[in-house]
Amino acid sequence: MYCKAKHEPNGELCQSCSALRQYALERVARCKFGEAKPVCAKCPIHCYKPSMRQEIRNVMRYAGPRMLFSHPIAAIRHLIDSLRSSNSQ
């Protein structure tokens, strides 16, 4: 969604966004919390290097609000997880 709007309107991920996606998938796969992983914004351990963390923030800042329209169930699940993480701290 972010790449399509900002970089590649043909639907393919650009090299930068593809690398960011791969990095994020690797980080999530290696998360020590496993299935109990909180949303990244609420996580006590920041596993992304600072430059990549800022890139993820940029993508999420753009895509987050738009997710309600394109993927409402995923957006609501993420919101619930975010609220659940807030309440458990």
Residue pairs with C-beta under 8 A, 6 or more apart in sequence:
1 62
1 63
1 66
1 67
1 70
2 17
2 58
2 59
2 62
2 63
3 13
3 14
3 17
4 11
5 62
6 62
7 14
7 16
7 17
8 14
8 17
13 21
17 59
20 52
20 55
20 56
20 59
23 48
23 52
24 48
24 52
24 56
27 47
27 48
28 37
30 47
31 37
31 47
32 45
33 43
37 43
38 81
38 85
38 88
39 78
39 81
39 82
39 85
40 46
40 48
40 56
41 82
42 82
42 85
42 86
42 89
46 53
48 56
64 75
67 74
67 75
67 78
68 75
